[in-house]
Amino acid sequence: MQSYKNPEMLRMCLNAIKKTVGSDGTVEVLVADGATEEETRMLLREEFPWVRFFPFSRNVGFRALVNKSVAESAGEYILLINADVIVTSGAVETLHAFLKENPTIGMVGPLQKNFNGELQHTCFRFYKPITILYRRTFLKNFWFARKHLSWFLMKDYDHRTPRNVDWILGSAMMISRKALVAVGPMDQRFFMYMEDVDWCRRFWENGFRIVYNPRALFYHYYGKGSARGGFWGSLFLNRLTWIHIASAFKYFAKYFGKPLPRQK
């Protein structure tokens, strides 16, 4: 699990895991926390002593937290979730069984909803450079941009049955150890943003499918921090926007001239 300065959401997340999966040691639970504060240390120490806790003194970014969790885990199947995600009864077991029964799948993602029940778009087609422009500028209001973004967000898919997808949002994903050994950890060049896109692309390149399975439901408090303040406020004032743009440049530079992996 990845956490950053949100002990109340972390408490809710861990309580949901305790309720749905248990805390008897059958399943190991790890928390990697960035820029750890004393409140979070006390929470883990006093309320969740059965959790393996890996604090960081500074904000090391999403990629580092994921890689720490993966490196310290021992299971054959690894569920990676953010601390603002709430698992529901039977959802973890559904993902585990689905992954176990389909060895060609390297990663599976659940259906994610807002707490009001609205669908979150968490499975996507691969970015094109124009996608970033349409998502980050006023152009998103034009019909041609809306058409492209609908394609990117897979709005032509009813999100009711499992299917192969290009990539899934890093807030909730289950991976197999077999695939992890072949693919390796998240790329260290990404601090935050695009690391999940890159990782999924590498899974495909190594012959492992990425599948979205809406039969498992998680709830996700999705803050969209990089989109706050409107276009101009986001562009000039929001540090997360610039991190996102920088990560996009790194991603497209990494794959410049390389064909997209073929889905099997």
URSULTA-V175576 format. One record per backbone hydrogen bond with DSSP energy under -1.0 kcal/mol. CO is the residue of the C=O (numbers start at 0). NH is the residue of the N-H. If there is no record, write none. Layout:
co=CO nh=NH
co=CO nh=NH
//
This chain:
co=0 nh=31
co=1 nh=82
co=2 nh=33
co=5 nh=9
co=6 nh=10
co=7 nh=11
co=8 nh=12
co=9 nh=13
co=10 nh=14
co=11 nh=15
co=12 nh=16
co=13 nh=17
co=14 nh=18
co=15 nh=19
co=16 nh=20
co=16 nh=21
co=28 nh=51
co=30 nh=53
co=31 nh=2
co=32 nh=55
co=36 nh=40
co=37 nh=41
co=38 nh=42
co=39 nh=43
co=40 nh=44
co=41 nh=45
co=42 nh=46
co=47 nh=50
co=51 nh=30
co=53 nh=32
co=55 nh=35
co=57 nh=34
co=57 nh=59
co=60 nh=64
co=61 nh=65
co=62 nh=66
co=63 nh=67
co=64 nh=68
co=65 nh=69
co=66 nh=70
co=67 nh=71
co=75 nh=176
co=77 nh=174
co=79 nh=172
co=80 nh=1
co=81 nh=84
co=83 nh=220
co=85 nh=218
co=87 nh=90
co=89 nh=93
co=90 nh=94
co=91 nh=95
co=92 nh=96
co=93 nh=97
co=94 nh=98
co=95 nh=99
co=96 nh=100
co=101 nh=104
co=103 nh=208
co=105 nh=175
co=106 nh=210
co=107 nh=173
co=108 nh=212
co=110 nh=217
co=111 nh=119
co=112 nh=219
co=113 nh=116
co=117 nh=113
co=121 nh=168
co=123 nh=166
co=127 nh=130
co=128 nh=132
co=129 nh=133
co=130 nh=134
co=131 nh=135
co=132 nh=136
co=136 nh=139
co=137 nh=140
co=138 nh=141
co=141 nh=145
co=142 nh=146
co=143 nh=147
co=144 nh=148
co=145 nh=149
co=146 nh=150
co=147 nh=151
co=148 nh=152
co=149 nh=154
co=150 nh=153
co=151 nh=124
co=153 nh=156
co=162 nh=211
co=166 nh=123
co=168 nh=171
co=170 nh=81
co=172 nh=79
co=173 nh=107
co=174 nh=77
co=175 nh=179
co=176 nh=180
co=177 nh=181
co=178 nh=182
co=179 nh=183
co=186 nh=189
co=190 nh=62
co=193 nh=197
co=194 nh=198
co=195 nh=199
co=196 nh=200
co=197 nh=201
co=198 nh=202
co=199 nh=203
co=200 nh=204
co=201 nh=205
co=202 nh=207
co=203 nh=206
co=208 nh=105
co=208 nh=106
co=209 nh=164
co=210 nh=108
co=211 nh=162
co=212 nh=215
co=215 nh=110
co=217 nh=112
co=218 nh=85
co=219 nh=221
co=223 nh=226
co=224 nh=227
co=229 nh=233
co=230 nh=234
co=231 nh=235
co=232 nh=236
co=233 nh=237
co=237 nh=241
co=238 nh=242
co=239 nh=243
co=240 nh=244
co=241 nh=245
co=242 nh=246
co=243 nh=247
co=244 nh=248
co=245 nh=249
co=246 nh=250
co=247 nh=251
co=248 nh=252
co=249 nh=253
co=250 nh=254
co=254 nh=257
//
